[in-house]
């Protein structure tokens, strides 16, 4: 049933125009189907938006749980807090293991709507529990690396067993922490040690993702591996470019990485990697070109003109990707 405020003639004009736009390449076939459905008054899916909101809700709940544990630990007592965390953890993992479908190396849909969120809640609760144990009792004397590597292993197992990319991102984050890449260190310790950690991590992560894809083991996970690896790699290279001296080699490495990211994005039709190449390359090149510049008007004009060109180019590429999808 089409929209009640459209007359039959208007309705047919809309469908005709949509068909012409599809043939001209102005909109993709997928966009044509979507817009034509809207014109007919067909239901519109908000699944993606609701999915993001529900994951954000789980994250907010765990953040509130962590705040409660850290703020009221003395009043509530260690026994009550650990019992509560353990109960949440056991219930979440019992629910997931008892309802999980048969494992397959291919992409496997969740058995029901809440399955993935329960798994995510259990994984985050595990992290909160470990943080509480070490903070309160210092079992390993603050050696967080000894927590991070087993936690990364657990999250990798859970992500592959239950086919969940959000838990895979937690595994990659824990592994990054074990490598020594922590956000708090970057502003104050821009040294070669952390750049080496970052480069090693990004190369290992990217190679692992591609290797697992080629062996058919959850091949749809490769995008998560490569997105994480690409961002860590580019940040490490940019930190080298931002050095006041001896940054020529780092800038050259950045250009090579941008070229590789651009080629990969165009070959695989993945716009994110094209955007990485453009944004990170633009940032590094702008720093080199404007280093020592004192003319505010000139610098402002540079960013206005080049920024407009870069954004316009990305829009054109994104539209082309959409038409060829």
Secondary structure as UniProt FT lines:
FT   TURN            4..5
FT   HELIX           8..24
FT   HELIX           29..39
FT   TURN            40..41
FT   HELIX           47..71
FT   HELIX           73..76
FT   HELIX           78..99
FT   TURN            113..114
FT   HELIX           115..137
FT   TURN            139..142
FT   HELIX           145..162
FT   HELIX           165..179
FT   HELIX           183..186
FT   TURN            187..188
FT   HELIX           192..214
FT   TURN            215..216
FT   HELIX           219..221
FT   HELIX           222..241
FT   HELIX           248..268
FT   HELIX           271..290
FT   TURN            291..292
FT   HELIX           296..324
//
